[in-house]
Structures are given as C-alpha cells and as structure tokens.
Amino acid sequence: MDNSQKLTGRAKLSYALGAVGKDMVYMLSASYVLYYFQDLLGVAPIAMGIILMVARVFDAFNDPIMGVIVAKTKTRWGKFRPWLLIGTLTNAVVLYLMFAAPPAMDAAGLVAYAAVFYILWGVTYTMMDIPYWSMIPAFTEGGRERENLTTLARTSAGVGSAIITVFTMMFVPKLGELFAAADAGNKAIEIEGFKWFSLIVAALFVLFTVLTCLNVKEKSTAEMKTVSVGQMFRALIQNDQAMTVTIAIVLINTSIYITSNLVIYFFKYDFGTTGWNDAYVLFNMFGGAMQVLSMMVMYPLLRRKFTSLQIFYICLGMAVAGYAVLLGLAFTSMSVVYVLFIPAFFIFSANGMLTVITTVFLANTVDYGELKNNRRDESVIFSMQTFVVKLASGIAALAASICLSVNHLQAGTEVSEADKLVDWSLGVAESAKVGLRMTMTIIPIVGLLVAVFWFRKKFILTDEKVREVAAEVAARRAESAPDGENG
C-alpha cells in the first residue's frame, strides 16, 4: 500500500456508516427472528431452533467459498466493493421478506417460509460481510493504523447494533398501530410493525453501503493468491492463532446471544405486567448506550494503560460478574427495571469492548498467517469471522428454543387474552421462570469461563509479538521485492 495516500475523513466516515447499516441488519435478525416466528406467528420453538442451526451448518460451507470468490474477483471497481453492493441489495430484500411472512399460512407453510428466507438471509449477508471486513488489512500495514481503523469500524457496528437494541420494540408497536387494521389485536399489531420496521432498516442499510462503495477506494493493488477450498481449510487449521481467536469468538458470542435471544421473554413472561414493553425498551436503551460508550470511551481509556490482551480478560471478568449479579437479582422480588441496570452495565460494556478486541486479534492473525504459511489470505481469515458469529447465533438460538419449548413459553398458550391484558406473566409456572433465568445466566457464565481458559492456553499474539511479526513480514517483503521497489 502507498502510505502517502492515507484514508480521508470522508472515506473513514463512509466506511463507518457501512458498519452501522450492516450490524443493524444483523442484530435485527439475530435478536428478533426467533421471537417473530415463534412467539408471534406460532412456529414451534424446536422447529425454529433446528432451522437456525441448519442454516449455520450450511454457512460453514458457504462462507469459506465466498472468501475464495472474493479473492478471485477482478473488476475495474476492485475485488471488494462489487460484492459489498450486490450482497447488500439482495440481503435488504430478503430481510424485508423474512419479516413480512403471511400470517394466514398454516404451520407447515410458516416453517418452510422461515427456513427458505433465513437461509437466503445468511447467504446474502455473507456476500457483503466478508468483503467489508476483508478491506481492513488491505487498507493498513498492521499495528496502530490497523487497530484504529478496526476500532472505528467495530465501534460503528456497535452503534448499529445499539440502534436495533434500543429502537426495535419502541417503534414496532407504533408502526403496527399505524398500519394494522383498526380492530387488530396486540399480536397482529406486532406482526405488522415488524414488517414496516424491517423495511426501514433495509432502506438505511442500502443507503449506508452505497455511500461506502462511493467514497472508499481500494488502495491495495497487490494480487491475492487464490486457493482451493481444501487448501483454504488447511491454511486456516495451520494458522493456529486464527483458529484460537475464532473459537473464542464462538464461545463469547454464543454466551451473549443466548441472553439477547431470551431477554425479551424474560421481560414479557417473568418481569411481566402490561408495562413489560416499556421496561424492556428502557433496559435496552441503557444497555445500548453502555455498549457504544464502552467502545468509544472506555476502550480508548483502558488502552492507554493496558494491553489489548489485558483488556480482553478484564472484559470477560466484567461479563461473568454481570451475569452473576443478574442471576442473583432474578431470584428477588423484582419490581423496578432500574435495578437491572447494574448487571446490564457490566454485560453490555464488556460486550462492546470485546467486539473491538476480537476483531483486532483476528486482523493481527493475517500477518501471522503470512509469516507462517507464506500466504496472505485476508478474505479467508475474515470469512471465519462471518461464519463463527453466525454459528454462535445459531447455537444460541437452538439453546433458546429448547428453553422456550421445555418451559412452554409462547404467546397464546399460557393464559387467556383477557388475563393477558392485566398481566402477561399470569399462568406462567414458577418452574418455567426459573428455567428461563438459569438458561440466560448460568450457561453464558460457563461459556465465558471456558473462553478464558482456552485463550490463556492458546493465544500468543501479544502487542509485542504483533510488532515482531509485522517487522518480520515487512523485512521478508523487502527481501523478495524486485530491485528498485524497496523504497
């Protein structure tokens, strides 16, 4: 890369907007597709869990193949931006259709509809997500420059996630009331609201990605050596640090996604009362704010005094502590949502910083892989990020669906409509509430502790080691460059 041509402020802002739109779409799907099909449309929770898990197994083959396709792409617009735009346009359409399922379909039809569109959503999301993240190593040479760009993108992605976390259930009921029939019930209003909200999110997604494609120019002209799928998997296995990071990402994200999938049920069926949605929105508003502030303020402050690896362990400790506090509070007579802000502070703050740190770690494994395997595979490495994040959401959704099935938590099955107007949580067995609380706290604690032990045993790319690797890679390139190109 020509270091004399730095990214402009406009290019950085456009790249950041792309991350905002991308993660708005992802968070809407990851957090609400189970709730939409299972609780509102009545699809059996186990059926939804299987659909989500099967889709992720399919992605195990689709994501790496997409990485190879991106590496082989040669156009006048570069190798990344064409796929970024194509993937965004198709994913936006699929997202809207996924949340616009015809409510009148029978059970079998709804299961088929959910399966088809969720798998299509995963495929089209991969088409744009891999080229988006693969652009980072192409823009940077490692070290602080790469970390700063990665932090910007991940912070912006966190903003996108926070927007969905805060505003979804604030606007879904309002949009539903605006467009649903005058005599529609609560469930029909939510169904209609999700359709229109997904349309708004899809439109913003397309707008932000178009700005990214227009203003971010690909500066790396080096040819990326393409490999077969078999060679690629072998390369990933040989890059032990990339595998270490990806396994840690699976553990961390699965733990957090289990809670994010179940928290709406916690407020609806455990916290209860007709004000459950207001309490849920308030909780998410606080959590979303903490997630963004942790990336924009807390992480930079901690980075001044601690290494990335030290902050990583601090965050895991914060998350475990937050879940422990949440578990304790869940067995008290909860009546005020503000008390839940205590565990929310630790969990959401840790999650925000972890999204930045794990992406930095993964980006650093690109240099490590080049040094070890004599091949620089940005798309291959970053295809793993897409895959493991979606795999984590699939595992989490399956765990959540089993919890919902075992505890019989579904709209319309627990009490009469008249009783639900008074208190949503009436008729829900105490054992079901206990099962819900245990699933959304104890399982995440176990997953996070396993991530701690795994990382301490396997990870070697400290800040010092990263600098050493970058220096060795630069020296090797200088040695192999033709005469006259070493400057």
LUMRO-940234 format. One record per residue (C-alpha): residue in one letter; x, y, z. Coordinates in steps of 0.001 Angstrom, whole numbers. Example, Ala and Ser with C-alpha at 12.3 -4.5 7.8 and 13.67 -1.06 7.14 Angstrom:
2
[r A [12300 -4500 7800]];
[r S [13670 -1060 7140]];
END
This chain:
487
[r M [0 0 0]];
[r D [1144 3529 -741]];
[r N [1430 5072 2720]];
[r S [1429 8560 1213]];
[r Q [-2244 8127 399]];
[r K [-3998 7950 3726]];
[r L [-7711 7388 4149]];
[r T [-9574 10690 4145]];
[r G [-12039 11652 6852]];
[r R [-14838 11245 4316]];
[r A [-13709 7721 3483]];
[r K [-13473 6765 7160]];
[r L [-16950 8155 7858]];
[r S [-18399 6284 4871]];
[r Y [-16741 3058 5952]];
[r A [-18116 3553 9448]];
[r L [-21637 4107 8093]];
[r G [-21349 815 6241]];
[r A [-20706 -909 9560]];
[r V [-23711 829 11139]];
[r G [-26076 -425 8440]];
[r K [-24539 -3887 8326]];
[r D [-24937 -4515 12026]];
[r M [-28422 -3012 12151]];
[r V [-29465 -5766 9756]];
[r Y [-27535 -8435 11609]];
[r M [-28867 -7507 15051]];
[r L [-32468 -7366 13838]];
[r S [-32158 -10906 12526]];
[r A [-30096 -12306 15405]];
[r S [-32272 -10857 18165]];
[r Y [-35794 -10994 16765]];
[r V [-36216 -13683 14102]];
[r L [-36857 -16344 16760]];
[r Y [-39301 -14105 18616]];
[r Y [-41070 -13114 15381]];
[r F [-41672 -16631 14074]];
[r Q [-42038 -18462 17396]];
[r D [-43881 -16065 19674]];
[r L [-45879 -14027 17160]];
[r L [-46527 -16427 14274]];
[r G [-46699 -19564 16401]];
[r V [-43954 -21685 14798]];
[r A [-42857 -24416 17236]];
[r P [-39691 -23319 19070]];
[r I [-37855 -26571 18352]];
[r A [-38633 -26191 14643]];
[r M [-37187 -22671 14694]];
[r G [-34135 -23847 16610]];
[r I [-33442 -26538 14027]];
[r I [-33925 -24082 11151]];
[r L [-31478 -21615 12651]];
[r M [-28921 -24300 13395]];
[r V [-29179 -25964 9960]];
[r A [-28743 -22565 8319]];
[r R [-25487 -22142 10211]];
[r V [-24203 -25561 9157]];
[r F [-24946 -24550 5584]];
[r D [-22982 -21347 6163]];
[r A [-19993 -23450 7228]];
[r F [-19588 -24303 3559]];
[r N [-20892 -21070 2060]];
[r D [-18699 -18609 3979]];
[r P [-15252 -20004 3055]];
[r I [-16334 -20421 -557]];
[r M [-17352 -16768 -580]];
[r G [-13907 -15872 716]];
[r V [-12336 -17616 -2273]];
[r I [-14767 -15942 -4690]];
[r V [-13851 -12512 -3338]];
[r A [-10140 -13307 -3630]];
[r K [-10581 -14308 -7289]];
[r T [-12708 -11297 -8246]];
[r K [-11130 -8805 -10658]];
[r T [-13138 -5774 -11774]];
[r R [-12469 -2127 -12576]];
[r W [-14055 -1322 -9193]];
[r G [-11818 -3706 -7278]];
[r K [-12470 -7065 -5685]];
[r F [-14390 -5984 -2565]];
[r R [-16875 -3253 -3477]];
[r P [-18846 -5144 -6173]];
[r W [-19690 -7948 -3759]];
[r L [-20343 -5466 -962]];
[r L [-23013 -3772 -3070]];
[r I [-24529 -6946 -4545]];
[r G [-24734 -8596 -1141]];
[r T [-26310 -5543 447]];
[r L [-29035 -5149 -2170]];
[r T [-30046 -8806 -2071]];
[r N [-29809 -9046 1710]];
[r A [-32016 -5982 2173]];
[r V [-34750 -7538 30]];
[r V [-34522 -10879 1837]];
[r L [-34593 -9187 5252]];
[r Y [-37862 -7439 4434]];
[r L [-39456 -10607 3048]];
[r M [-38325 -12575 6100]];
[r F [-40226 -10210 8403]];
[r A [-43205 -9997 6051]];
[r A [-44378 -13606 6348]];
[r P [-48094 -14066 5550]];
[r P [-49709 -14691 8981]];
[r A [-52514 -16710 7376]];
[r M [-50161 -19520 6296]];
[r D [-50558 -22854 8035]];
[r A [-47915 -24246 10403]];
[r A [-46068 -26247 7727]];
[r G [-46072 -23294 5366]];
[r L [-44635 -20961 8003]];
[r V [-41868 -23434 8833]];
[r A [-40936 -23681 5142]];
[r Y [-41118 -19901 4739]];
[r A [-38869 -19325 7753]];
[r A [-36363 -21940 6565]];
[r V [-36091 -20621 2992]];
[r F [-35762 -16956 3840]];
[r Y [-33476 -17424 6822]];
[r I [-31039 -19494 4767]];
[r L [-31216 -16915 1971]];
[r W [-30595 -14186 4517]];
[r G [-27429 -15949 5700]];
[r V [-26120 -16449 2162]];
[r T [-26693 -12842 1099]];
[r Y [-25312 -11453 4357]];
[r T [-22110 -13410 3776]];
[r M [-21836 -11898 295]];
[r M [-21402 -8421 1786]];
[r D [-19905 -9106 5215]];
[r I [-16760 -10902 4032]];
[r P [-15651 -8204 1578]];
[r Y [-16444 -5488 4125]];
[r W [-14097 -6839 6800]];
[r S [-11540 -8065 4278]];
[r M [-10903 -4453 3302]];
[r I [-9253 -3674 6649]];
[r P [-5920 -5453 6072]];
[r A [-5905 -4079 2525]];
[r F [-6030 -533 3941]];
[r T [-3441 -971 6674]];
[r E [6 -2386 7321]];
[r G [-696 -3503 10888]];
[r G [-85 -2034 14309]];
[r R [-1858 1133 15442]];
[r E [-3096 2071 11965]];
[r R [-4984 -1197 11608]];
[r E [-6187 -1105 15197]];
[r N [-7554 2420 14775]];
[r L [-9489 1537 11621]];
[r T [-10737 -1688 13179]];
[r T [-11821 188 16304]];
[r L [-13687 2730 14181]];
[r A [-15494 19 12224]];
[r R [-16315 -2065 15271]];
[r T [-17479 975 17222]];
[r S [-19738 1908 14331]];
[r A [-21012 -1666 14145]];
[r G [-21778 -1405 17846]];
[r V [-23757 1753 17144]];
[r G [-25770 -155 14537]];
[r S [-26433 -2971 16996]];
[r A [-27378 -477 19697]];
[r I [-29842 1270 17379]];
[r I [-31701 -2011 16879]];
[r T [-31422 -2928 20555]];
[r V [-32898 407 21651]];
[r F [-35441 1241 18968]];
[r T [-36939 -2037 17681]];
[r M [-39576 -2573 20340]];
[r M [-40057 1173 20667]];
[r F [-41119 1560 17034]];
[r V [-42601 -1859 16189]];
[r P [-45797 -1301 18237]];
[r K [-46172 2270 16915]];
[r L [-45708 1234 13276]];
[r G [-48085 -1681 13836]];
[r E [-50775 599 15225]];
[r L [-50277 2926 12259]];
[r F [-50616 282 9531]];
[r A [-52601 -2584 11108]];
[r A [-56379 -2872 10951]];
[r A [-58308 -823 13489]];
[r D [-59588 -3922 15317]];
[r A [-56254 -5782 15276]];
[r G [-55058 -7437 18476]];
[r N [-51679 -6994 20146]];
[r K [-50092 -9864 18231]];
[r A [-51316 -8642 14825]];
[r I [-50028 -5153 15622]];
[r E [-46554 -6500 16408]];
[r I [-46505 -8617 13239]];
[r E [-47387 -5604 11088]];
[r G [-44918 -3449 12967]];
[r F [-42012 -5808 12301]];
[r K [-42785 -5773 8573]];
[r W [-42550 -1992 8311]];
[r F [-39638 -1667 10704]];
[r S [-37608 -4192 8684]];
[r L [-38347 -2182 5537]];
[r I [-36950 979 7148]];
[r V [-33826 -866 8343]];
[r A [-33314 -2411 4893]];
[r A [-33533 1003 3208]];
[r L [-30971 2537 5599]];
[r F [-28714 -468 5053]];
[r V [-28682 95 1286]];
[r L [-28114 3843 1658]];
[r F [-25136 3436 4001]];
[r T [-23494 754 1865]];
[r V [-23850 2840 -1299]];
[r L [-22038 5672 497]];
[r T [-19288 3218 1493]];
[r C [-18851 1980 -2074]];
[r L [-18753 5520 -3467]];
[r N [-16287 7010 -1015]];
[r V [-13955 4173 -6]];
[r K [-11452 3349 -2722]];
[r E [-9479 128 -2672]];
[r K [-5833 1110 -2416]];
[r S [-4189 -2282 -2282]];
[r T [-3224 -3358 -5786]];
[r A [-1352 -6496 -4727]];
[r E [-2668 -9707 -6149]];
[r M [-4251 -12046 -3619]];
[r K [-3209 -15629 -4247]];
[r T [-6324 -17736 -4666]];
[r V [-6623 -21202 -3202]];
[r S [-8990 -24122 -3417]];
[r V [-11493 -24730 -642]];
[r G [-9447 -27675 578]];
[r Q [-6241 -25647 630]];
[r M [-8057 -22846 2399]];
[r F [-9299 -25057 5227]];
[r R [-5808 -26471 5635]];
[r A [-4422 -22925 5777]];
[r L [-6905 -21990 8477]];
[r I [-6012 -25051 10512]];
[r Q [-2321 -24249 10084]];
[r N [-2929 -20691 11335]];
[r D [-3311 -21720 14961]];
[r Q [-3834 -18137 16143]];
[r A [-6715 -17554 13733]];
[r M [-8345 -20750 14976]];
[r T [-7750 -19726 18590]];
[r V [-9490 -16391 18047]];
[r T [-12405 -17854 16096]];
[r I [-13135 -20477 18765]];
[r A [-13033 -17750 21422]];
[r I [-15452 -15647 19361]];
[r V [-17856 -18600 19150]];
[r L [-17757 -19105 22917]];
[r I [-18194 -15425 23745]];
[r N [-20881 -14660 21188]];
[r T [-22859 -17803 21929]];
[r S [-22929 -16855 25602]];
[r I [-24103 -13320 24915]];
[r Y [-26570 -14256 22156]];
[r I [-28345 -16745 24411]];
[r T [-29201 -13866 26723]];
[r S [-30102 -11480 23885]];
[r N [-32492 -14107 22461]];
[r L [-34200 -14699 25803]];
[r V [-34234 -11256 27405]];
[r I [-37455 -10250 25628]];
[r Y [-39138 -13380 27016]];
[r F [-37765 -12543 30449]];
[r F [-39495 -9167 30399]];
[r K [-42680 -10468 28786]];
[r Y [-43266 -13587 30890]];
[r D [-41200 -13119 34062]];
[r F [-40911 -9402 34754]];
[r G [-44468 -9245 33403]];
[r T [-47329 -6702 33540]];
[r T [-48763 -4626 30725]];
[r G [-45762 -2305 31031]];
[r W [-43278 -5023 30090]];
[r N [-42510 -3462 26705]];
[r D [-41706 -77 28240]];
[r A [-39394 -1735 30777]];
[r Y [-37763 -3777 28013]];
[r V [-37168 -667 25876]];
[r L [-35721 1213 28862]];
[r F [-33409 -1682 29693]];
[r N [-32202 -1902 26094]];
[r M [-31771 1849 25862]];
[r F [-29420 1814 28839]];
[r G [-27607 -1287 27595]];
[r G [-27219 66 24069]];
[r A [-25809 3329 25404]];
[r M [-23298 1455 27561]];
[r Q [-22259 -719 24624]];
[r V [-21498 2314 22462]];
[r L [-19807 4272 25266]];
[r S [-17640 1292 26125]];
[r M [-16242 1241 22588]];
[r M [-15951 4997 22177]];
[r V [-14791 5966 25676]];
[r M [-13989 3031 27961]];
[r Y [-11860 1053 25493]];
[r P [-9642 4017 24460]];
[r L [-9148 4941 28122]];
[r L [-8228 1411 29147]];
[r R [-5991 1066 26077]];
[r R [-3757 3839 27435]];
[r K [-2817 1744 30458]];
[r F [-3421 -1863 29439]];
[r T [-2581 -4116 26515]];
[r S [-5344 -5493 24313]];
[r L [-4916 -8893 25905]];
[r Q [-5271 -7469 29416]];
[r I [-8429 -5588 28418]];
[r F [-9762 -8817 26905]];
[r Y [-9519 -10593 30266]];
[r I [-10918 -7560 32104]];
[r C [-13962 -7642 29821]];
[r L [-14527 -11360 30315]];
[r G [-14363 -10828 34080]];
[r M [-16876 -7971 33819]];
[r A [-19286 -10102 31801]];
[r V [-19101 -13035 34233]];
[r A [-19684 -10663 37163]];
[r G [-22661 -9110 35354]];
[r Y [-24292 -12473 34738]];
[r A [-23720 -13497 38361]];
[r V [-25434 -10319 39576]];
[r L [-28300 -10853 37109]];
[r L [-28775 -14395 38379]];
[r G [-28950 -13149 41960]];
[r L [-31404 -10357 41130]];
[r A [-33619 -12727 39142]];
[r F [-34452 -14587 42343]];
[r T [-35520 -11455 44205]];
[r S [-38879 -9718 44051]];
[r M [-38080 -7593 41015]];
[r S [-40400 -4660 40540]];
[r V [-38197 -1824 39269]];
[r V [-36305 -2136 35988]];
[r Y [-33569 260 37133]];
[r V [-32117 -2420 39418]];
[r L [-31341 -4463 36305]];
[r F [-29117 -1632 35077]];
[r I [-26392 -2952 37415]];
[r P [-25779 -6245 35562]];
[r A [-26582 -4504 32259]];
[r F [-23673 -2115 32808]];
[r F [-21151 -4944 33151]];
[r I [-22551 -7189 30394]];
[r F [-23181 -4562 27719]];
[r S [-19928 -2686 28414]];
[r A [-17912 -5891 28207]];
[r N [-19681 -6934 25011]];
[r G [-18939 -3601 23348]];
[r M [-15230 -3761 24057]];
[r L [-14972 -7451 23204]];
[r T [-16327 -6850 19693]];
[r V [-13485 -4409 19091]];
[r I [-10753 -6502 20687]];
[r T [-11608 -9810 18997]];
[r T [-11666 -8110 15584]];
[r V [-8245 -6604 16271]];
[r F [-6970 -10031 17304]];
[r L [-8362 -11606 14128]];
[r A [-6868 -8895 11896]];
[r N [-3476 -9484 13511]];
[r T [-3615 -13174 12618]];
[r V [-3448 -12186 8927]];
[r D [179 -11069 9314]];
[r Y [901 -14108 11468]];
[r G [-518 -16397 8786]];
[r E [1543 -14709 6075]];
[r L [4704 -15204 8118]];
[r K [3919 -18816 8942]];
[r N [2317 -20047 5701]];
[r N [3863 -17672 3124]];
[r R [386 -16626 2012]];
[r R [-1712 -13579 2917]];
[r D [-5391 -14576 2992]];
[r E [-7485 -11633 4156]];
[r S [-10757 -12970 2779]];
[r V [-10081 -16467 4058]];
[r I [-9416 -15285 7604]];
[r F [-12288 -12839 7685]];
[r S [-14687 -15385 6236]];
[r M [-14150 -17195 9517]];
[r Q [-15343 -14135 11430]];
[r T [-18587 -14100 9491]];
[r F [-19033 -17819 9929]];
[r V [-18287 -18014 13651]];
[r V [-20523 -15058 14533]];
[r K [-23424 -16631 12645]];
[r L [-22598 -20056 14057]];
[r A [-22736 -18575 17554]];
[r S [-26138 -17047 16875]];
[r G [-27365 -20414 15572]];
[r I [-26168 -22303 18643]];
[r A [-27653 -19629 20890]];
[r A [-30976 -19702 19069]];
[r L [-31119 -23501 19386]];
[r A [-30401 -23277 23127]];
[r A [-33024 -20559 23492]];
[r S [-35605 -22533 21529]];
[r I [-35043 -25610 23717]];
[r C [-35510 -23413 26776]];
[r L [-38755 -21995 25369]];
[r S [-40053 -25429 24407]];
[r V [-39233 -27080 27750]];
[r N [-40756 -24190 29694]];
[r H [-43785 -23737 27405]];
[r L [-43234 -20044 26818]];
[r Q [-45218 -18841 23824]];
[r A [-47864 -16178 23256]];
[r G [-51406 -17508 23454]];
[r T [-50562 -20739 25284]];
[r E [-50260 -19661 28886]];
[r V [-53371 -17598 29739]];
[r S [-56482 -16142 28178]];
[r E [-56413 -12920 26188]];
[r A [-58434 -11190 28895]];
[r D [-55934 -12152 31585]];
[r K [-53012 -11038 29413]];
[r L [-54479 -7553 29275]];
[r V [-53911 -7442 33026]];
[r D [-50607 -9272 33379]];
[r W [-48627 -11110 30694]];
[r S [-46888 -13272 33287]];
[r L [-50064 -14741 34766]];
[r G [-50267 -18504 34358]];
[r V [-46561 -18967 33716]];
[r A [-45345 -21650 36094]];
[r E [-42676 -20637 38593]];
[r S [-40543 -23539 37383]];
[r A [-40706 -22090 33849]];
[r K [-39458 -18743 35104]];
[r V [-36624 -20443 36977]];
[r G [-35662 -22382 33847]];
[r L [-35624 -19176 31822]];
[r R [-33436 -17373 34384]];
[r M [-30977 -20255 34654]];
[r T [-30614 -20615 30875]];
[r M [-29898 -16926 30291]];
[r T [-27309 -16642 33084]];
[r I [-25579 -19891 34072]];
[r I [-24916 -21166 30545]];
[r P [-23321 -17839 29486]];
[r I [-21137 -17854 32628]];
[r V [-19852 -21331 31774]];
[r G [-19192 -20340 28148]];
[r L [-17230 -17231 29151]];
[r L [-15114 -19115 31681]];
[r V [-14232 -21715 29046]];
[r A [-13186 -18838 26733]];
[r V [-10850 -17533 29457]];
[r F [-9107 -20884 29930]];
[r W [-8929 -21529 26178]];
[r F [-7353 -18162 25404]];
[r R [-4832 -18306 28234]];
[r K [-3634 -21666 26942]];
[r K [-3513 -20972 23197]];
[r F [-3119 -17271 22392]];
[r I [379 -15855 21831]];
[r L [-160 -12663 19793]];
[r T [546 -10088 22476]];
[r D [1148 -6470 21450]];
[r E [4901 -7128 21471]];
[r K [4542 -10263 19383]];
[r V [2348 -8433 16850]];
[r R [5046 -5800 16367]];
[r E [7666 -8518 15890]];
[r V [5533 -10314 13320]];
[r A [4804 -7084 11409]];
[r A [8536 -6283 11300]];
[r E [9410 -9767 10031]];
[r V [6707 -9609 7365]];
[r A [7960 -6207 6196]];
[r A [11535 -7492 6075]];
[r R [10512 -10570 4086]];
[r R [8615 -8429 1578]];
[r A [11595 -6125 1201]];
[r E [13881 -9082 502]];
[r S [11545 -10545 -2105]];
[r A [10774 -7225 -3850]];
[r P [12480 -6596 -7211]];
[r D [15391 -4144 -7248]];
[r G [14209 -569 -7060]];
[r E [10938 -1346 -5261]];
[r N [12263 -1499 -1722]];
[r G [11676 2175 -1125]];
END
